[in-house]
């Protein structure tokens, strides 16, 4: 029970509150440190997200397909289409599709009946036992197996063989539809049907192929073939062939057409410039954060302090308080140095005389004070992509024991930076956070909790002392009144 000023007339509550302000100073300082640490963690996470996005953009720099600087028109798109690869060469080429690859397939010749005049369904039992032989692969059929079961058995039995089949029983037409998963002449297959004794079984055949025979030969199973500048390319097991840096997709046999391959450096040029713009934007932000001034006199405001300020005053104060959150951070300073080296170091493992440095294609860094920003000579880069596309591609995409290309180095460096920042500040999207900042904040929370418990005990002690004083004063007042009444009451 708290007794405040009843006997003394003092404003005990205000006195205790003022005394507690002094006691709370260490806690207030700790709360400010925690808030500042949370701001830092937030700033590091924002930076990490920015670098992670840059890493995604850098991913293309290490891929040969991104440096495909050739284009080819398809003059006969009904017969074939053509796409270039990074190893294509300018020129004109004659192409003719002579055949396309196809799968082998077989469908029941007629609808299958469960009973006379009653169409079969996939869930009906087949009603006859025996064996199905597919290119020497024997499949046991029980009379209780449904038509769907039989289809599955054919698929399972050929899953790892050639041909490998897809089979189903269609309820709409009451027929089996069977086809090979692969294409080409080696996919050809024949089906024969026997009973349990090994004798030919017309009854089982009628429940599967229903063509009046006991043998079924699949149709299709053809190889693809194409003429490329008079060179025959046969035995294709798919309808795609890559020749001389050109990927030809076969659609149907047709007449000869001439395709023209031309240098087209615009795509890789746009990709490189887009990345450099994003890189420079990121680097500029990092550089400003590293050198941003810190104002130590402006600490985070407590809730009580905010009560005495306007919203504008709070905004201006916190702008100063948040300044310099990442100033001179060693992780970020190291990151910028590593990125600068990743871009500007010579690429090892490239043959003498070939392009092995970014400066040779018109990409250079500015002064050290600019934080390693990249600057592009558009004309020089365009000429390199047009005249030496393979060398530019190798400069960025090389990845071997002798050394990695610029694209691979930059991507790996950004990946390491993301990992280091995650270890330091964690991620808001992760359910598990063992980062340095999160551990520090947790320790602060525990210390804050201990301080709050201590302050509760101190405040309780103050109130007990004042309550005891009030009770003592009240007793003294009572005694004084009794004495006055006893001494002068009868006069």
N, C-alpha and C positions, 0 to 999 in steps of 0.2 A: 504494500500500500504506500502510495506517494502522497506526502503532505506538503503543500507548497505555500509558505508565507502566512499561514493562519495566525500564528502567534507573533512572528517577527515582523510581519507586514512587508517582507522582501518579495521581489518577483523571482522566486526560486527557479522557475522554468527558464527564464531568460538567462539567469546566472549559470545554470547547468549547461544550457545550450552554448553560451560563450566559452565556458571551460572545455566543452567537448570539441569546439572548433580547433583549439590548440592540440588536443589529443588526436584529432583526425588528420592533422597535417601530413604525417607519413603515409596514411592511407590515400589521401587525395593525390599525393605525388605518385604513388604506386598506380592509381587509377589512370593518371595522365600517361604514365609509361606504357600501361597496357593499351590504351587508346592509340598512342603513337605507333606501337608495335603492330596493332591491327591495321592501321593505315599503311604501314610499310608492307605488310603481307598482301594487302589488297593491291598495292602498286606493283609489287613483284608478280602477282598473278596476272594482272593486266598486261604487263610486259611479256610474260611467258606466253600468253595467248597470242599476242602480236607476233612473237618469234615463231610460234607454232604455225600460224597462218603463213608466214614467210617460208617456213620449211615445206609446207604443202606446195607452194608456188615453185620452190627450188627443185622439187621432185622431178619436174619435166627436164631440167637441165642435164640430168644424168642418163636420159633415155635416148637411144639412137633415133627412135621414131619421131621425136620432137624436132630433129634436125633434117627431116626429109625436105630437101629443097628442090624437088622435082615434081612436076605435075604431068598427067597424061590424059588426053581426051579419049573417050570411048566412042568410036564411030558407029559401032553396031551393037547397041545395048541389049538387043533381043537375043543375041548369040553369046555375048560375053561382056564382062566389065573388066576394067583394069585399074590397078592402083600401084603407085610407085612406092619403093622402099628407099632408105638412105643410100643404097648402093646402085641406084638406077643411073643410067647414062643418057645424055641427050642424044636424040636421033629419031629416025623413023623405022618402024618395024612392022612386018606383015604377019598377021595372025589369022588363023582359021581353025575353028572348032570342028573336028571331024566326028567326034562322038562324045557323049557325056557318060560319066560313071553312074551306075544305078544299082539299087538293091535288088535282091531276088525276092519275089513275093508269090504267094498263092492264096486264093480265096476259094471257099467251097463253091463248086460250080452251080449248085442249086440250094434252095432253102432246105434245111434239115427238119424232119418231122419227129416229134416224140412218139406219136401214134399216127396212124393213117388219117390224114386230113387235119392234124393238130401240130402247129408249128412249135418247135422246141425253144425253150428259154435257157439262159445260162445257168439257172439254178436247178434245172431238171437233171436227173441221173441219165447217163449215156445209155445204160441198159445192156451193154455188151462188153465182155472182157477180151483182152488181147494185148498185142504189142504194136507200137509204132516205131518204125526204123527210119531215122533221118541221117543219111550219110554214115551209117554204121553205128549211130547212137541209138540204143534201144530204150524205149519208154514203156513201162508197164501201165496198163489201163485196167482198172477194176470196173465192174458193171455198176457199182454204186457211185463211182466218180461222177460229179456233175460236169456239164460241158465247160464251165469255168475252171473246174479242177484240171481237166485235160489240157486246157490252154496253158495253165500255170506250169503243169508238169513239162510241157514242151519248152517253155522258157527256161525253167530251172535246169533241165537236163543239158541245155546247150549254152548255159550262161558263160562258160569258160572255153568253149570250143569255137571252131570256125566251120560253118557260120554260127553266129549267135542270133537266136530268134526272138522276135516280139510276136506274141500270139494273143488273140482275144476272141471271145464269142460274142457276136453282135445280136442283141435281142430284136432289133428292128427288122433285120433281114434273115435271122436264124441261120447265120453262116459263120464259119471260122475265117478270120483274117490273119494271115501269117506273113511276116516279112523279116528280112535280115536286118540287123542293126548296122552292119557295115555295107560298103558298096564294092563293086568290082567282080571280075569273073570268078574269083575264088569263093565267092559267096553262093554259088549255085548249089542247090540241094534237091534231093529226091526223097519222097516219102513212100514207104511200103507198109502193108498192114497184114498181120498174121494173127491166128488165134493162139490159145494157150499151148497147143501142140506143135506150133510152128508152121501150120498150113496157112495158105493164103486165106484172108478173111474179107470177103466182100461185105459182110454185115458191118464190120468195124469201119471199113473204107466209106461205106454209105453214111456213117455217122460223123465222118470227118470231112472228106473231100466231096462226096456225093456227086461224082462225075461218071458213074457207071463202070469205073475201072478200079483195080486194086493198087494202082501206082499213081503218084502225082509228081509231076516235074514242075518246079518253080520257074516262072518266067523272069526276064530281066537279067541281073547279074552281069552287067557289062562294064568294061574298063573305059575310062575317059581317055581321049587322045586329042592333041592339038598340034598344029603346024606353026612353028615360030621361025620366021625368016627361012622357010624351007626345011627346017630341022624337025623331024618327027619326034614327038614326046608321047610315048605310049604307056600302057599299063598303069594309068592313073587310078588309084583306089578312092579318090575323092574328086570333087569338081573344082579343085583349086591347084594351081601350079605356079611356082615362083621361078621365073627365068630372067637372067640378066638384070636383076633388081626390079623386075615387074611382077606383080601378083595378078594372075589371070584367073577370074572366076568363070567357069564354064556354065552356060545356061542351056544351050541347045546347039546342035550342029547347024552350021551356016556357011556363008560364002566368005572369002578372004577379005579382010579389011586392014587398012594401014593405020597404025596408031603413031602419034607424034609425042615424044617426050621432050619437055622443055625445062630449063632451069627456072625455079620459082622460089627465090630466097625470101619472099615476103613473110611466109609463115614463121620460119625460125627467127627472122629479124624482129617480128612483132613480139614473139615469145621472150626473146632476150631483153628487149626494151621494156616490156611490161614488168619483167622480174626486177630489172635495175631500178625502175621507178618505185616499186614496192620496197625494195631493199633500201634505197636512199631515204624514203619516208621513215622506215623503221630506224635506221641509223641516226637520222636527225633527231628523232624522239629520244633515243637512248642517250645521245650526246647531251641534249638539254637536261635530261634527268641527272646525269652524272655531274654536271657542273652547276646545277641549280643551287642557289644560295639557301642556306639554312638559317632560320631566325630562332635561336635558342630561348629568347625571352617570350616567345609566343608558344605557350604550351596548350594542349587540348583543354577546352573549357569543361568544367563540371556542370551538372544540371543546375546547381544552385547559382553558379556564376552566370549561366545563360538567362536566368530569371531577371537579372538586372540589366540585360542588354536588348537592343532591338534586333530584328532579323537581319537587317543590313549590317549592323555592328558585328553580329555573330559570323556572318558570311565573310566579311573583311578580315576578321580575326583568324578564322579557320583557313583562309587562303594563305596567310602567313605561316600558320602552324603546320600546314601540309607541305610547305615548300621544302625542298631538299630531302625528301624521304629516301631517295636512292643516291644521294650525293656520294661520289667517290666509292661506290660499292665495288669491291674487288672482283666479284663474279661478273658483273657487267663490263668492267674495264677489260678483264681477261677475254670476255666474249668478243668484244670489238677488235682486240688485237688478233685473236684467232681467225676471225672472219677476214680481216685484212690479209693475213698470210694465205688463207685458203684461196683467195682470189688472185693474189699477185705473185705467189711463188711459181717458179717454173715447173711444168709438168714433166716428170721423169718418164723414161720408157718410150718416148716418141722419137722416131728416127731423125737423125741429124738432117737439117735442112727443112724440116717440116715445122709448121706452126706449133710452138710449145709454150707460148706466153700470151696472156690477154692483150698486152700492149700491141702485139703484132696484128690484132684485128680491130684496133681502135678503141679499146676499153682500158681506162686508166683510173687510178685513185687520185683524189685531190690532195691537198696538204693535210698533215697530221691533225691540225686544228679543226678540220672539217669532219673528223671522226672516221675517215675511210670511205667517204662517199665515192660512187663510181660515176665516171663521165664517159660518154660515148661519142666517138667520131662516126656519125651515121654513114658518111661516104665510104670510109675505110672498112667498116663492118659489112656494109652491103656488097662491096667489091670482094671481100674475103668469102662471103657466103655464096656469091655467084661464081667465083673462079676456083675456089678451093673448098667446096662444101665438105668433102670427106675429111680434110685436115681440121676444119673448124669442129666437126662432129667429134673427132678423136680428141681434140683439146678439152672438150667438155665431158665426154662419156667414157674415156679410157678408165679401166679398172683392172689392174693386174698387179703382179708382185713387184714390178718395177716402180709403180706409182699410180695414183688415181688422178683422173681428170678434174678440171675445175668444178664441174657440176657435182660429181661424186664427193669431192672434198667439202664443198659448201654445204651440201645436204647433210653429210656426216657431222660437220661442225655445228650446224644448227640443231641437229638431233642431240648432240652432247650438251648444248646450251639449255635446251628444253629440259633435259634430265637434271642438270645442275640446279636450275631454277625451281623445278618441281621438288627436289630434295630440300631446298631452302624454304620455299613458301607453300608447297602443296598445291592442290587444285580443289576448287569449290565443287567440282562435279564428282570428285572421288569420295566414296564412303569410308575409305581408310586413309588417314592422313598422319604420317609419322614425320612430317617436315620439321625443320629446326624451329621455324616460327610458331608452329602449332604447339610444339612441346614447351616453348618459352611462355606462350600465352596460358597454357594449362598450369604451368608452375605459378604464374602470376595469379591465376584464379584461386589456386589453393592458398597462396599467401594472403590474398584479399579476404578470403573466407576466415582465415585465422585472425586477421586484423579486425574484422567485423565482430567476431566472437569476443575478442579482447575488449573492444570499445563498448560492447553491450555490458560486459562485466564492470568496466570503469564507470559507465553511466549509472548502473545499478548501485555501485558503491557511493557515488556522489549523492544520489537520492536517499540512500539509507542514512548517510551522514546528515543531510539537511533535515530529513524526517526526524532523526534522533534529536537534532537541535531544536526543532519546532516542538517536539513533545516535552523536552526539558524546559523550554521557555513557557510552554503552556502550563506545566506543573508549577513553575516559579510564580507565574501570574496568579494561579489559583491560590497558592499559599499566601501570596502578598495580599490578596483580597480577603482571605480568611482572617489574617492578622489584623487588617484594618477594621474589619467588622468586630473582631473580638475586643480590640483596644478602644475603639471609639463608637462602637455600635450602640452602647447604652447611654452615652453622654447626652 
